């Protein structure tokens, strides 16, 4: 009988020890996975598509449509494993986006895994370069993604399913890249990235080097970025850099941004200056306005874009909730010298058919 009681005590002690061990493991390996995305569709009027106007449904006017997974797992001592898998899609027909010739990308927007330390996060995979960070100082977040520059850079930076706006603000994804982002210190964050070219016999051809620094205070934000893409054929570099600032005064916020893009084989470059303002009339209603000026050199032969461009825009947004809003946006671009206008990725007007293009859109966006 005593032996049985003793066995019971032993069993209870073992159970308690096992339970404590499992609790310890559970606490040590805390993890989370989040599903997120944006669904955005708009009806739009577009002028000067080969000299004619069109009314069409456009997928992702305010934000590109996406579906993603992000997660983390605590590894102890303040270290976490992190990952992001994000793909884009066209809401009009359900097709996948971010593809490239001969390649279907299921997670074409972002796909990376890494380690987050208390002072630094290091990730590897398909990621944005630091020019994408300057989007915070552009009018595009409240003027729509179609506020971005003409999408003409695919033949210069590679058609790898990235946004093709020539100064890379819309997000050029760098394949086979390693990225390090510092934890903010007194409002400052520093970023470095290197995209491996992967070509035998050379470490630089086809590679990407990207550096950035940002400061974010309660009202003031400033940032600068630099990206150097070395052409895979060794012909030269596609170099983009810029600096911007934002300032918030109560319900009114301002932004200003400068970018400089240069293609070294031809010495062609384009400078862009843009300013914008955003006013929150109420918790549900906001209005915005913006202006951008694009100045290429070698006007008659520039391989990036030709002709000085003035771009004007205005938008209004009404939020039904924190996740769902309806918006209206109007953008007009005018070029000099009879060069064809092109708003972001809209089809270009034909040569001699006018040097202006207008986009007016009404859309609905849901974020989850």
C-alpha positions in Angstrom: 0.0 0.0 0.0 2.8 2.3 0.9 4.5 1.5 -2.3 1.3 2.4 -4.2 1.1 5.7 -2.4 4.7 6.4 -3.2 4.2 5.6 -6.8 1.2 8.0 -6.9 3.4 10.8 -5.5 6.1 10.0 -8.1 3.5 10.1 -10.8 2.1 13.4 -9.6 5.6 14.9 -9.5 6.4 13.6 -13.0 3.1 15.1 -14.3 3.8 18.5 -12.7 7.4 18.5 -14.1 6.1 17.6 -17.6 3.4 20.3 -17.4 6.0 22.9 -16.3 8.2 21.8 -19.1 5.5 22.1 -21.7 4.5 25.6 -20.4 8.1 26.6 -20.6 8.5 25.4 -24.2 5.2 27.1 -25.1 6.3 30.4 -23.6 9.7 30.1 -25.2 8.4 29.5 -28.7 5.5 32.0 -28.9 4.6 32.6 -32.5 2.0 34.4 -34.5 0.8 34.4 -38.2 -1.3 37.2 -39.7 -3.3 37.2 -43.0 -3.6 40.6 -44.5 -4.4 42.3 -47.8 -6.0 45.1 -49.8 -8.9 44.8 -52.3 -9.3 48.0 -54.4 -11.3 48.6 -57.6 -12.3 51.8 -59.5 -14.2 53.0 -62.5 -12.0 55.4 -64.4 -12.1 57.9 -67.3 -8.7 58.1 -69.2 -8.0 60.5 -72.0 -5.5 60.2 -74.8 -5.0 56.5 -75.1 -3.7 56.5 -78.7 -5.6 59.7 -79.2 -8.9 58.5 -77.8 -10.7 58.6 -74.4 -11.8 55.4 -72.6 -13.9 54.5 -69.6 -12.7 51.3 -67.9 -12.5 49.5 -64.6 -9.0 49.6 -63.2 -7.7 47.3 -60.5 -5.9 49.0 -57.6 -6.0 52.7 -58.2 -5.4 53.9 -54.7 -3.4 50.8 -53.7 -2.3 47.7 -55.6 -4.3 44.7 -54.7 -2.5 42.1 -52.5 -2.8 39.1 -50.2 -0.1 38.3 -47.7 1.1 36.3 -44.8 3.4 37.6 -42.1 4.6 36.0 -39.0 7.1 35.7 -36.2 8.3 33.3 -33.6 10.1 34.1 -30.4 13.5 32.3 -30.1 14.4 33.7 -26.7 16.8 36.4 -25.5 14.9 39.0 -27.5 15.4 37.3 -30.9 12.6 36.5 -33.3 12.3 34.6 -36.6 10.2 36.7 -39.0 8.8 36.1 -42.5 6.6 37.8 -45.1 5.0 36.2 -48.1 2.9 38.6 -50.3 1.4 38.3 -53.7 -0.5 40.7 -56.0 -3.6 40.1 -58.1 -5.8 41.8 -60.6 -9.3 42.2 -59.1 -10.9 42.5 -62.5 -10.1 38.9 -63.6 -8.4 37.3 -60.5 -5.1 36.8 -62.3 -1.8 37.0 -60.5 0.5 40.0 -60.9 4.3 40.6 -60.6 5.0 38.0 -63.2 7.9 38.4 -65.7 8.8 36.7 -69.0 8.8 32.9 -68.3 8.1 33.3 -64.6 4.9 33.0 -62.6 5.3 34.6 -59.1 2.9 33.4 -56.4 4.5 35.7 -53.9 5.8 38.3 -56.3 5.4 41.4 -54.1 7.5 40.2 -51.3 9.0 36.9 -50.0 11.6 36.9 -47.3 12.6 35.3 -44.0 15.0 36.6 -41.4 16.0 37.2 -37.8 15.0 40.2 -35.7 17.4 41.1 -33.0 16.9 43.9 -30.3 19.0 46.3 -32.4 18.8 45.0 -36.0 16.6 42.9 -38.4 18.3 40.9 -41.1 16.2 39.3 -43.9 16.9 37.5 -47.1 14.7 36.9 -50.2 12.8 39.2 -52.6 12.5 42.7 -51.0 12.1 46.4 -51.7 15.1 48.6 -52.0 15.5 51.8 -50.0 13.9 54.1 -52.6 10.6 52.5 -51.6 11.1 54.1 -48.1 10.9 57.6 -49.7 7.3 56.9 -50.6 6.5 58.2 -47.1 7.5 61.7 -48.4 5.5 61.5 -51.7 1.9 62.4 -52.3 1.3 58.9 -53.7 -0.1 57.4 -50.4 -3.1 59.8 -50.5 -3.1 60.6 -54.3 -3.2 57.0 -55.4 -0.5 54.8 -56.9 -1.2 56.4 -60.3 0.5 59.5 -59.0 3.9 57.7 -59.4 6.2 58.4 -62.3 5.7 57.0 -65.8 6.3 53.3 -65.9 9.1 53.2 -68.5 12.0 51.6 -66.6 11.4 47.9 -67.2 13.9 47.8 -70.0 16.5 49.5 -67.9 16.1 47.9 -64.4 14.8 44.5 -65.6 11.3 43.2 -66.1 11.1 41.2 -62.8 7.5 42.0 -61.9 8.4 45.3 -60.2 6.7 48.7 -60.4 8.4 50.3 -63.4 8.2 54.0 -62.4 11.6 55.3 -63.3 12.7 56.6 -59.8 11.7 53.3 -58.1 9.3 54.9 -55.6 6.5 52.4 -56.4 8.7 49.5 -55.2 11.4 47.8 -57.3 11.8 44.3 -55.9 15.3 43.0 -55.6 15.6 39.3 -56.0 18.3 37.3 -54.1 18.8 40.1 -51.7 20.0 40.5 -48.1 18.7 43.5 -46.1 19.6 44.9 -42.7 17.3 47.5 -41.0 18.3 49.0 -37.6 15.9 49.3 -34.8 14.9 53.0 -34.4 17.2 54.9 -32.1 16.0 58.4 -31.1 13.8 58.4 -34.2 16.6 57.3 -36.6 16.5 54.2 -38.8 19.3 53.0 -41.1 18.9 50.5 -43.9 21.4 48.7 -46.1 20.7 46.1 -48.9 22.8 44.1 -51.3 21.2 42.1 -54.1 23.4 39.3 -55.3 23.9 39.4 -59.1 24.5 35.6 -59.2 26.7 35.7 -62.3 29.7 33.3 -62.4 33.1 35.0 -62.2 31.8 38.4 -60.9 30.4 39.7 -57.7 29.1 43.0 -59.0 27.6 42.5 -62.4 23.8 42.4 -62.1 24.0 43.3 -58.4 22.1 46.0 -56.5 23.5 48.2 -53.6 20.9 50.2 -51.7 21.4 52.5 -48.6 18.9 54.6 -46.7 18.4 56.7 -43.5 15.2 58.0 -42.0 14.2 60.2 -39.0 10.6 60.2 -37.7 9.6 62.6 -34.9 6.2 63.5 -33.6 5.6 66.1 -36.4 8.7 66.0 -38.7 10.0 63.2 -40.8 13.0 63.2 -43.1 14.8 60.6 -45.2 17.3 59.9 -47.9 18.0 56.9 -50.1 20.4 55.6 -52.7 20.2 52.6 -55.1 22.8 51.5 -57.6 21.8 48.7 -60.0 24.6 47.3 -62.2 23.3 46.2 -65.5 23.5 42.4 -66.1 25.2 42.9 -69.4 27.9 45.0 -67.8 27.1 48.1 -69.9 26.7 50.5 -66.9 24.6 51.4 -63.9 21.1 52.6 -63.2 21.5 55.0 -60.2 18.7 56.5 -58.3 18.8 58.7 -55.2 16.6 61.1 -53.4 15.6 63.0 -50.2 12.3 64.0 -48.8 10.5 65.4 -45.8 7.1 65.5 -44.2 5.6 67.7 -41.6 2.3 67.5 -39.7 0.6 70.5 -38.2 -2.6 69.4 -36.4 -4.9 68.0 -39.1 -2.8 69.4 -42.0 0.3 67.6 -43.3 2.8 68.5 -46.0 5.3 66.6 -48.0 8.2 67.4 -50.3 10.4 65.1 -52.3 13.3 65.3 -54.7 14.6 62.3 -56.8 17.5 62.0 -59.3 17.7 59.1 -61.7 20.7 58.5 -64.0 21.5 55.9 -66.6 25.3 55.8 -67.0 25.7 54.2 -70.4 24.0 57.2 -72.1 24.5 59.8 -69.3 20.7 60.4 -69.4 19.1 61.6 -66.2 15.7 62.8 -64.9 15.1 65.1 -61.8 11.8 65.2 -60.1 10.5 67.7 -57.5 7.1 67.2 -56.0 5.1 68.8 -53.2 1.8 67.9 -51.6 -0.7 68.7 -48.9 -3.2 66.5 -47.0 -6.0 67.8 -44.8 -8.1 65.7 -42.4 -11.4 67.5 -42.4 -13.0 65.0 -40.0 -12.1 61.5 -38.7 -13.9 60.2 -41.8 -13.2 62.8 -44.6 -9.9 64.0 -46.1 -8.8 66.0 -49.1 -5.4 66.2 -50.8 -3.6 68.1 -53.6 -0.2 67.7 -55.2 2.1 68.9 -57.9 5.2 67.2 -59.5 7.7 68.5 -62.1 9.9 66.1 -64.1 13.0 67.5 -65.8 15.0 65.1 -68.1 18.2 66.2 -69.7 19.0 65.4 -73.4 15.4 66.2 -74.1 15.2 64.8 -77.6 17.0 61.5 -76.9 16.7 60.7 -73.2 16.1 56.9 -72.9 14.2 57.3 -69.6 11.6 59.9 -70.6 11.5 62.8 -73.0 10.0 66.2 -72.4 9.5 68.3 -69.3 6.4 67.2 -67.4 4.0 69.0 -65.1 1.6 66.8 -63.2 -1.3 68.0 -61.1 -3.6 66.0 -58.8 -6.4 66.2 -56.3 -8.2 63.6 -54.3 -11.0 63.1 -51.7 -11.5 60.2 -49.4 -14.4 59.1 -47.2 -13.9 56.3 -44.7 -17.0 54.2 -43.8 -14.8 52.5 -41.2 -11.2 51.9 -40.3 -11.0 49.3 -43.1 -13.3 50.5 -45.9 -13.3 53.8 -47.7 -14.5 55.3 -51.0 -12.3 57.8 -52.9 -12.2 60.0 -56.0 -9.0 61.1 -57.6 -8.1 63.3 -60.6 -4.6 63.5 -62.2 -3.4 65.4 -65.2 0.0 65.3 -66.8 1.2 67.7 -69.5 4.5 67.4 -71.4 6.6 69.9 -73.4 7.8 69.5 -77.0 4.9 67.3 -78.2 6.2 64.3 -76.3 3.6 61.7 -75.4 2.2 62.0 -71.9 1.9 58.9 -69.7 0.4 58.7 -66.2 2.2 55.9 -64.4 1.3 52.6 -66.2 -1.5 53.9 -68.4 -1.0 53.4 -72.1 0.9 56.3 -73.6 -0.8 58.7 -76.1 0.5 58.4 -79.6 3.1 60.7 -81.0 1.4 63.8 -82.5 -1.9 63.0 -80.8 -1.5 65.4 -77.9 0.9 66.0 -75.0 -1.5 65.7 -72.1 -3.3 62.8 -70.4 -6.0 62.9 -67.7 -7.2 60.3 -65.2 -10.4 60.6 -63.2 -11.4 57.7 -61.0 -14.0 56.7 -58.4 -13.1 53.7 -56.3 -13.7 51.5 -53.3 -11.0 50.1 -51.1 -11.1 47.5 -48.3 -8.1 46.6 -46.1 -7.9 43.5 -43.8 
